[in-house]
């Protein structure tokens, strides 16, 4: 099966899952569907995706979620993630978590949005007392080798 891959507001990337022996392919395989969200479509340049987020100074904030799911909405494993460019005024952490996919309503993967899927959450925490705009970039490699890059701009406000 070809996986559907995506990213949703800041739960981000991590490890892989290995499976047992694969069963033989069906004689009449279903039409393969591949959905790419936050991945470079074929024939297009590999520009990073840009996301704007908000956070409260010194408080951990979920900003992204990286996932890979099969056409039947089962997990295809974890996306491996790393910080490409570190934030100047904070820190980024990657946490394995269950979250919701974010396929558009026009996508065959839209049905997957109904249930949680395992993935990697991206969590940003600003330096204590920092108020302003911070930026960082994350790289991800999906279970089937798909490359993704996301640039985050985070507006950090003072606590209430």
C-alpha positions in Angstrom: 0.0 0.0 0.0 1.1 3.5 -0.6 0.9 5.6 2.6 -0.9 8.8 3.1 1.4 11.3 4.7 0.6 14.5 6.5 1.2 17.1 9.1 -1.2 18.8 11.3 -0.7 21.7 13.7 2.4 20.8 15.6 2.7 17.3 16.8 5.9 16.1 15.2 8.3 13.4 14.2 10.1 10.3 15.5 10.9 6.6 15.2 9.9 3.7 12.9 7.8 0.6 13.5 9.0 -2.7 12.0 6.5 -5.3 11.1 6.3 -9.1 10.8 6.5 -11.0 7.5 4.3 -9.5 4.8 1.4 -11.4 3.3 1.4 -11.9 -0.5 -0.2 -9.1 -2.5 -3.9 -9.6 -3.4 -4.7 -10.8 -7.0 -6.8 -7.7 -7.6 -5.2 -5.0 -5.5 -7.3 -1.9 -4.8 -6.4 1.3 -6.6 -3.5 2.8 -4.8 -4.0 6.2 -3.3 -1.2 8.4 -2.1 -1.9 11.6 -0.3 0.8 14.1 0.4 0.2 16.8 2.9 3.4 18.8 3.8 5.3 16.8 1.3 6.5 18.0 -2.1 4.1 16.9 -4.9 5.8 15.3 -7.9 6.9 17.8 -10.5 7.1 20.8 -8.0 10.1 22.3 -6.4 10.9 21.3 -2.9 9.9 24.4 -1.1 9.4 24.1 2.7 5.9 24.5 4.1 5.5 27.6 6.4 3.3 27.6 9.4 2.5 30.5 11.8 1.7 29.6 15.4 1.2 31.3 18.8 2.5 30.5 22.2 2.6 31.9 25.7 6.0 32.8 27.0 7.7 29.9 28.9 4.8 27.5 28.3 5.1 24.4 26.2 3.0 24.7 23.0 2.0 22.0 20.5 2.8 23.4 17.1 2.8 20.5 14.7 2.0 16.8 14.1 3.7 14.5 11.7 2.1 11.2 10.7 2.1 8.6 8.0 -1.1 6.5 7.4 -2.0 3.9 4.9 -5.1 4.2 2.6 -7.1 2.2 5.2 -6.1 4.8 7.8 -3.8 2.4 9.7 -0.4 3.7 10.8 2.5 3.3 8.3 5.0 4.1 11.1 6.6 7.2 12.4 8.2 10.1 10.7 11.9 10.6 11.7 12.3 14.3 12.7 15.1 16.7 13.6 15.6 20.4 14.0 17.1 21.9 10.9 17.3 25.5 12.3 17.0 26.0 16.1 14.8 28.7 17.5 16.8 31.7 18.8 14.6 32.2 21.8 13.4 28.8 22.9 13.5 25.0 22.4 11.8 22.3 20.3 11.0 18.8 21.5 9.5 15.8 19.6 7.0 13.6 21.4 5.4 10.4 20.3 1.6 10.9 20.7 -1.7 10.1 19.2 -3.3 12.9 17.2 -5.7 13.6 14.4 -4.7 13.7 10.7 -5.6 16.8 8.8 -6.5 15.7 5.3 -8.7 18.2 3.3 -12.4 17.3 2.7 -11.6 16.8 -1.0 -9.0 14.1 -0.2 -9.6 10.3 -0.1 -7.8 10.4 3.3 -10.4 12.7 4.8 -12.1 9.8 6.5 -8.8 9.2 8.5 -9.4 12.5 10.3 -12.1 10.8 12.4 -9.8 8.7 14.5 -6.5 9.4 16.2 -3.3 8.1 14.6 0.1 7.6 16.1 2.6 10.3 15.2 5.2 12.8 16.3 4.2 16.0 18.0 6.3 19.1 17.7 6.4 21.1 20.9 7.9 24.6 21.2 8.7 26.3 24.5 10.1 29.8 24.5 12.7 31.1 26.9 11.2 32.4 30.2 10.1 36.0 29.8 10.7 36.1 26.0 8.0 38.0 24.2 8.2 38.5 20.4 8.6 36.3 17.3 10.7 33.2 17.1 11.4 31.0 14.1 12.7 27.4 13.6 12.7 24.7 10.9 12.1 21.0 11.2 13.1 18.2 8.8 11.3 14.9 8.5 11.7 11.7 6.7 8.7 9.4 6.4 8.7 5.6 6.7 9.0 5.2 2.9 11.8 7.9 2.6 9.6 10.9 1.8 11.3 14.2 2.7 9.5 17.1 4.3 10.6 20.5 5.7 8.5 22.9 7.7 9.4 26.4 8.8 7.6 27.6 11.9 7.1 31.2 12.9 5.9 31.5 16.5 4.4 34.7 18.0 5.1 34.5 21.7 3.0 36.6 24.0 3.3 37.4 27.7 1.4 35.2 30.2 -2.0 36.6 31.3 
